[in-house]
Amino acid sequence: MTQMMPALVERIDADLRQAMRERNEAAKLALRAVKTALVEVSTSGEQAHVLSEEEVMAVLQREAKRRREAADEYERLGDPVRAAAERAELAVLETYLPRRMSEEEIEAVARRVIAEVGAVSAKQMGAVMAALMDELHNKADGKTVNQVVRRLLSN
């Protein structure tokens, strides 16, 4: 492991130390979970490796998605305290992620891609989604993109 750590990992380490000093439980829990996931990813496979910025970003996005889904589930089950805790952790993780596109921004790109692909029905949704997700890779939530494309192709 002679390669340098990505700057994002160094920032996460520094922020975790700061959260521990400040006794910020939400940040501490969220960042420890990210650190654990980063270690798992870097040691998986045949040989341990230094993670790239893209791999670190993928881990952050996965952890944020877990928090988002857990908060929604806790709200559905009527546990607002746990939902709030998950949302607090999500807020910490979102500081490391690029800004997510709004539904209107996604719709504008989706309309262009639908025209490029020549899709006219929901049967062609797979081709549209493949092209769209290549373009929106880390900028939009796949679930939201799917809903927008489904709505546009059903009209």
C-alpha positions as a Markdown table, in Angstrom:
| # | Residue | x | y | z |
|---|---|---|---|---|
| 1 | Met | 0.0 | 0.0 | 0.0 |
| 2 | Thr | 2.4 | 2.6 | -1.2 |
| 3 | Gln | -0.2 | 4.7 | -2.9 |
| 4 | Met | -1.7 | 7.7 | -1.2 |
| 5 | Met | -5.1 | 7.8 | 0.4 |
| 6 | Pro | -7.8 | 9.7 | -1.6 |
| 7 | Ala | -8.4 | 13.2 | -0.3 |
| 8 | Leu | -12.0 | 12.2 | 0.5 |
| 9 | Val | -10.9 | 9.5 | 2.9 |
| 10 | Glu | -8.6 | 11.9 | 4.6 |
| 11 | Arg | -11.4 | 14.4 | 5.0 |
| 12 | Ile | -13.7 | 11.6 | 6.4 |
| 13 | Asp | -10.9 | 10.7 | 8.9 |
| 14 | Ala | -10.5 | 14.3 | 10.0 |
| 15 | Asp | -14.3 | 14.9 | 10.3 |
| 16 | Leu | -14.6 | 11.7 | 12.3 |
| 17 | Arg | -12.0 | 12.9 | 14.8 |
| 18 | Gln | -13.8 | 16.3 | 15.0 |
| 19 | Ala | -17.1 | 14.6 | 15.6 |
| 20 | Met | -15.6 | 12.6 | 18.4 |
| 21 | Arg | -14.2 | 15.7 | 20.0 |
| 22 | Glu | -17.5 | 17.5 | 19.7 |
| 23 | Arg | -19.5 | 14.5 | 20.8 |
| 24 | Asn | -21.6 | 14.7 | 17.7 |
| 25 | Glu | -23.3 | 11.3 | 17.8 |
| 26 | Ala | -25.0 | 11.4 | 14.4 |
| 27 | Ala | -21.7 | 12.4 | 12.6 |
| 28 | Lys | -19.7 | 9.9 | 14.6 |
| 29 | Leu | -22.1 | 7.0 | 13.8 |
| 30 | Ala | -22.4 | 7.8 | 10.1 |
| 31 | Leu | -18.7 | 8.3 | 9.6 |
| 32 | Arg | -17.7 | 5.2 | 11.5 |
| 33 | Ala | -20.1 | 3.2 | 9.3 |
| 34 | Val | -18.5 | 4.7 | 6.2 |
| 35 | Lys | -15.0 | 3.9 | 7.5 |
| 36 | Thr | -16.1 | 0.3 | 8.2 |
| 37 | Ala | -17.6 | 0.0 | 4.7 |
| 38 | Leu | -14.4 | 1.5 | 3.1 |
| 39 | Val | -12.3 | -1.1 | 4.9 |
| 40 | Glu | -14.5 | -3.9 | 3.7 |
| 41 | Val | -14.3 | -2.7 | 0.1 |
| 42 | Ser | -10.6 | -2.2 | 0.2 |
| 43 | Thr | -9.9 | -5.6 | 1.7 |
| 44 | Ser | -12.4 | -7.5 | -0.4 |
| 45 | Gly | -11.1 | -9.5 | -3.3 |
| 46 | Glu | -7.8 | -11.3 | -3.5 |
| 47 | Gln | -5.5 | -8.5 | -2.5 |
| 48 | Ala | -6.1 | -5.4 | -0.4 |
| 49 | His | -5.9 | -2.2 | -2.4 |
| 50 | Val | -6.1 | 1.6 | -1.9 |
| 51 | Leu | -9.5 | 2.8 | -3.0 |
| 52 | Ser | -10.0 | 5.3 | -5.8 |
| 53 | Glu | -12.1 | 8.4 | -5.4 |
| 54 | Glu | -14.9 | 6.7 | -7.4 |
| 55 | Glu | -14.9 | 3.7 | -5.1 |
| 56 | Val | -15.1 | 5.9 | -2.0 |
| 57 | Met | -17.9 | 7.9 | -3.6 |
| 58 | Ala | -19.8 | 4.7 | -4.4 |
| 59 | Val | -19.5 | 3.6 | -0.7 |
| 60 | Leu | -20.8 | 7.0 | 0.4 |
| 61 | Gln | -23.7 | 6.8 | -2.0 |
| 62 | Arg | -24.6 | 3.3 | -0.8 |
| 63 | Glu | -24.5 | 4.3 | 2.9 |
| 64 | Ala | -26.6 | 7.4 | 2.2 |
| 65 | Lys | -29.1 | 5.3 | 0.3 |
| 66 | Arg | -29.3 | 2.9 | 3.3 |
| 67 | Arg | -30.0 | 5.8 | 5.7 |
| 68 | Arg | -32.6 | 7.3 | 3.3 |
| 69 | Glu | -34.4 | 3.9 | 3.0 |
| 70 | Ala | -34.2 | 3.2 | 6.8 |
| 71 | Ala | -35.6 | 6.6 | 7.6 |
| 72 | Asp | -38.5 | 6.1 | 5.2 |
| 73 | Glu | -39.2 | 2.6 | 6.7 |
| 74 | Tyr | -39.1 | 4.0 | 10.3 |
| 75 | Glu | -41.6 | 6.7 | 9.3 |
| 76 | Arg | -43.8 | 4.1 | 7.7 |
| 77 | Leu | -43.7 | 2.0 | 10.9 |
| 78 | Gly | -44.5 | 5.1 | 13.0 |
| 79 | Asp | -41.1 | 5.6 | 14.7 |
| 80 | Pro | -40.3 | 9.2 | 14.2 |
| 81 | Val | -37.4 | 9.2 | 16.7 |
| 82 | Arg | -35.4 | 6.6 | 14.7 |
| 83 | Ala | -36.4 | 8.2 | 11.4 |
| 84 | Ala | -35.0 | 11.5 | 12.7 |
| 85 | Ala | -31.7 | 9.8 | 13.7 |
| 86 | Glu | -31.3 | 8.2 | 10.3 |
| 87 | Arg | -32.0 | 11.5 | 8.6 |
| 88 | Ala | -29.4 | 13.2 | 10.8 |
| 89 | Glu | -26.8 | 10.6 | 9.7 |
| 90 | Leu | -28.0 | 11.1 | 6.1 |
| 91 | Ala | -27.4 | 14.8 | 6.4 |
| 92 | Val | -23.8 | 14.2 | 7.5 |
| 93 | Leu | -23.2 | 11.8 | 4.5 |
| 94 | Glu | -24.8 | 14.2 | 2.0 |
| 95 | Thr | -22.0 | 16.8 | 2.8 |
| 96 | Tyr | -19.6 | 14.5 | 1.0 |
| 97 | Leu | -21.8 | 13.8 | -2.0 |
| 98 | Pro | -22.3 | 15.9 | -5.1 |
| 99 | Arg | -25.6 | 17.8 | -5.3 |
| 100 | Arg | -28.4 | 15.6 | -6.5 |
| 101 | Met | -30.4 | 16.7 | -9.5 |
| 102 | Ser | -33.9 | 17.9 | -9.0 |
| 103 | Glu | -36.8 | 16.0 | -10.7 |
| 104 | Glu | -37.2 | 18.9 | -13.2 |
| 105 | Glu | -33.5 | 18.6 | -14.2 |
| 106 | Ile | -33.8 | 14.9 | -14.5 |
| 107 | Glu | -36.9 | 15.3 | -16.7 |
| 108 | Ala | -35.1 | 17.7 | -19.0 |
| 109 | Val | -32.3 | 15.2 | -19.6 |
| 110 | Ala | -34.7 | 12.3 | -19.8 |
| 111 | Arg | -36.7 | 14.0 | -22.5 |
| 112 | Arg | -33.5 | 14.6 | -24.6 |
| 113 | Val | -32.4 | 10.9 | -24.1 |
| 114 | Ile | -35.8 | 9.6 | -25.0 |
| 115 | Ala | -35.7 | 11.6 | -28.2 |
| 116 | Glu | -32.1 | 10.4 | -29.0 |
| 117 | Val | -33.1 | 6.7 | -28.4 |
| 118 | Gly | -36.4 | 7.2 | -30.2 |
| 119 | Ala | -38.4 | 5.6 | -27.5 |
| 120 | Val | -42.2 | 5.9 | -27.8 |
| 121 | Ser | -43.4 | 3.3 | -25.3 |
| 122 | Ala | -42.6 | 1.8 | -21.9 |
| 123 | Lys | -41.3 | -1.3 | -23.7 |
| 124 | Gln | -38.2 | 0.7 | -24.5 |
| 125 | Met | -37.6 | 1.8 | -21.0 |
| 126 | Gly | -34.5 | -0.4 | -20.6 |
| 127 | Ala | -32.7 | 1.3 | -23.4 |
| 128 | Val | -33.6 | 4.8 | -22.1 |
| 129 | Met | -32.6 | 3.9 | -18.5 |
| 130 | Ala | -29.2 | 2.5 | -19.7 |
| 131 | Ala | -28.4 | 5.6 | -21.6 |
| 132 | Leu | -29.7 | 7.9 | -19.0 |
| 133 | Met | -27.9 | 6.3 | -16.0 |
| 134 | Asp | -24.6 | 6.4 | -18.0 |
| 135 | Glu | -25.1 | 10.1 | -18.2 |
| 136 | Leu | -26.4 | 10.8 | -14.7 |
| 137 | His | -24.2 | 8.3 | -13.0 |
| 138 | Asn | -23.5 | 10.0 | -9.6 |
| 139 | Lys | -25.8 | 13.0 | -10.1 |
| 140 | Ala | -29.3 | 11.5 | -9.6 |
| 141 | Asp | -31.0 | 8.7 | -7.6 |
| 142 | Gly | -31.9 | 5.8 | -9.8 |
| 143 | Lys | -35.3 | 5.4 | -8.3 |
| 144 | Thr | -36.3 | 9.0 | -9.1 |
| 145 | Val | -34.9 | 8.6 | -12.6 |
| 146 | Asn | -36.9 | 5.4 | -13.1 |
| 147 | Gln | -40.1 | 7.2 | -12.0 |
| 148 | Val | -39.5 | 10.2 | -14.3 |
| 149 | Val | -38.8 | 7.9 | -17.3 |
| 150 | Arg | -41.8 | 5.7 | -16.5 |
| 151 | Arg | -44.1 | 8.8 | -16.3 |
| 152 | Leu | -42.7 | 10.3 | -19.6 |
| 153 | Leu | -43.0 | 7.1 | -21.5 |
| 154 | Ser | -46.6 | 6.4 | -20.3 |
| 155 | Asn | -47.9 | 9.7 | -21.6 |
